[in-house]
Amino acid sequence: MNTTKTIANLPKVGLPTMLRLGLFQMGLSMMSILTLGVLNRVMIQELAIPATIVAGLVAIPLFVSPARIWFGQLSDAKRLFGGYRTGYIWMGAAVLAIAAFLAVQAMWQLGSAVQTAGGWTWAPHTIGWLGLLAFVFVVYGLAISASSTAFMALLVDISEADNRSKLVGIVWSMLMVGVIVGAVLSGSLLGQLSTDSTIETLQASVNRLFTVIPAIVVGLALVATVGIERTFSKYSSRSTVVDREDGITLGRAWRILTVNPQTARFFTFLVVMTISLFMIDPVMEPYGGQVFGMPVSESTRLNAFVGIGTLISLSATGFFLVPRLGKRRTAKLGCLLIALAVGLIGLSGFTANPRLLQASLFLFGLANGIITTGTISLMLDLTAAETAGTFMGAWGLGQSTARGIAVVTGGASLDVGKSLFTNPVLAYGLVFALQAVAMVFAIWVLNRVNVKEARTNPKQAIASVLETELD
């Protein structure tokens, strides 16, 4: 059968399908609110666990991201539940929902151990619950790696270069809808908790939250992807490795990715940019609580301001900004605006004015949408269709590892700031200053990427690696 004809006969992804696909991202972002918004805040402030340890725990799902390479390669070569991508998405969603609920139960036990000891100590009981909680986060991270890597590969499979930025804009807009919905729903399910609520009251509300939202997330994953791969995927027609046991193994994947210096440079940009962007994650809710006196429900809603800003800019960037500025200039503009926004977030602490903080977070969201659309559009363009799962696994590895480093760095920087300054505003300001510096460095790295060369070399790399293996 003629490959070109086969691809041409497949229907093109329209706006309703793009919105439907976005439901999956919406669900993942709702889960991120639970871990980085609720659990992070509760462990640091209410359970008095050191910020560095908390940041390390919530970063574990990101540090298991090397598994993305394996899951990506697996979804390139092995069907699951009848599809190359869909089965891994469904399996991952189900496991992450279960793991999220178990993480909360382990968290309460760890908090109880700390309370019994009268503060954090490295006692056997404390270490035991800490280890169990860490293991649950490992499982949670593996589930996210499986589902999100397969989902990103699916986006490559069903799209073309001419509609990719629109697909990214809409799907990531839905991700921000999830941030907003997750923040509002979390605030509602947490009820009227105040800063002096008892642990028992808090525990009942958080347990309910971690029962309802994970169930919703699993449902969204199913609705978003049922029938999509069968109807729109061009993978079987594009790929030279489908159903080949000797196609692209994990070792070959690494050789393909490292043979192209431009891909390596973009990978470096992706890592630095992601570290800068997400250092704010472990400190934003504690910042609202300690500097602005916000209760848990109110500090969780701070995510909504970021989400609304990002939602507005994602669609506008994909449809209007990228076609005019280009993908690389769009990404650079986003980097500059992020640096400006984190500076304003730090300055808002000196005024103790919640409205200024909210406005700064809204600007951060606008910049986030710009940098996300520009970067992901570039990333999808630089992905070889022949091994979309492998490449998306590699990009996901870079992003997730960097995000893990960012979370740990953010929490550790806060602890360093607290040891250097008695004023909490200065302690948090150290984190925001480091973010700005890293984002400026990311721009320098991006300027060194030759996009044209990066687009052409992956196919040559695949061919050379496979030829070498045959020889």
Order of alpha helices (4+ residues) and beta strands (2+ residues): alpha-alpha-alpha-alpha-alpha-alpha-alpha-alpha-alpha-alpha-alpha-alpha-alpha-alpha-alpha-alpha-alpha-alpha-alpha-alpha-alpha
